Amino acid sequence: MSTRAVVCHKEWMLQPDREPDAEPTTYAMQCVVCGESSPASSDFAEPQDWVFEHGGRNPAHHTYQEIITRPWRAWWKP
């Protein structure tokens, strides 16, 4: 009995998922000073509002980073 292998090389395509059933893009802000984060939201203004609330409670916290979660899809190129 012999063993036989077939190798198929495929090229992949990758792009943001804009299909109707794709997960929404979400935004959050994280305080770099203490690590606390806002809730994720599909409306980017909500996490920005959280920064003002957080900064009001913590006057020395001036540095934040935005966290964007964007769905992507990959498939084999025809």
C-alpha positions as CSV (number, residue, x, y, z in Angstrom):
1,M,0.0,0.0,0.0
2,S,1.4,3.4,-0.9
3,T,0.8,6.8,0.7
4,R,-0.1,9.7,-1.5
5,A,-0.4,13.4,-0.6
6,V,-1.9,16.2,-2.5
7,V,-0.8,19.8,-1.7
8,C,-2.9,22.7,-2.7
9,H,-1.5,26.2,-2.5
10,K,-4.2,28.8,-2.0
11,E,-3.9,32.6,-1.8
12,W,-6.0,34.2,1.0
13,M,-8.0,37.4,0.8
14,L,-8.6,39.5,3.9
15,Q,-10.9,42.5,4.4
16,P,-13.1,44.1,7.0
17,D,-16.4,42.2,7.3
18,R,-19.2,44.4,5.9
19,E,-21.7,41.6,5.5
20,P,-25.2,42.3,6.9
21,D,-24.7,39.7,9.6
22,A,-21.2,40.9,10.6
23,E,-20.6,41.8,14.3
24,P,-20.6,45.6,14.8
25,T,-17.4,47.6,15.1
26,T,-17.1,48.6,18.8
27,Y,-15.1,51.3,20.5
28,A,-13.9,51.6,24.1
29,M,-11.4,53.8,25.9
30,Q,-8.9,52.7,28.5
31,C,-7.2,54.8,31.1
32,V,-3.4,54.3,30.7
33,V,-2.8,55.4,34.4
34,C,-5.0,52.8,36.1
35,G,-6.1,50.4,33.4
36,E,-9.8,50.9,33.9
37,S,-11.9,50.7,30.7
38,S,-15.2,52.0,29.4
39,P,-17.9,49.7,28.3
40,A,-17.6,48.8,24.6
41,S,-20.1,50.6,22.3
42,S,-20.9,50.8,18.6
43,D,-21.3,54.5,19.2
44,F,-17.7,56.0,19.5
45,A,-19.1,59.0,21.5
46,E,-20.1,56.9,24.5
47,P,-16.6,55.8,25.4
48,Q,-15.4,59.4,24.9
49,D,-18.0,60.6,27.4
50,W,-16.7,58.0,29.8
51,V,-13.2,59.6,29.6
52,F,-14.7,62.9,30.9
53,E,-16.5,61.1,33.7
54,H,-13.4,59.1,34.7
55,G,-11.1,62.1,34.4
56,G,-13.6,64.1,36.6
57,R,-13.3,61.4,39.3
58,N,-9.5,61.0,38.9
59,P,-8.1,64.5,38.1
60,A,-4.5,63.1,37.6
61,H,-5.6,60.6,34.8
62,H,-4.9,62.4,31.6
63,T,-3.8,59.6,29.2
64,Y,-6.1,57.2,27.5
65,Q,-6.0,54.8,24.6
66,E,-8.8,53.9,22.2
67,I,-9.7,50.2,21.7
68,I,-11.4,49.4,18.4
69,T,-12.8,45.9,17.7
70,R,-13.5,45.5,14.0
71,P,-14.7,42.3,12.4
72,W,-12.7,40.9,9.6
73,R,-13.3,38.0,7.2
74,A,-10.8,35.8,5.3
75,W,-11.4,33.5,2.3
76,W,-9.5,31.7,-0.4
77,K,-9.0,33.7,-3.6
78,P,-10.7,32.0,-6.5
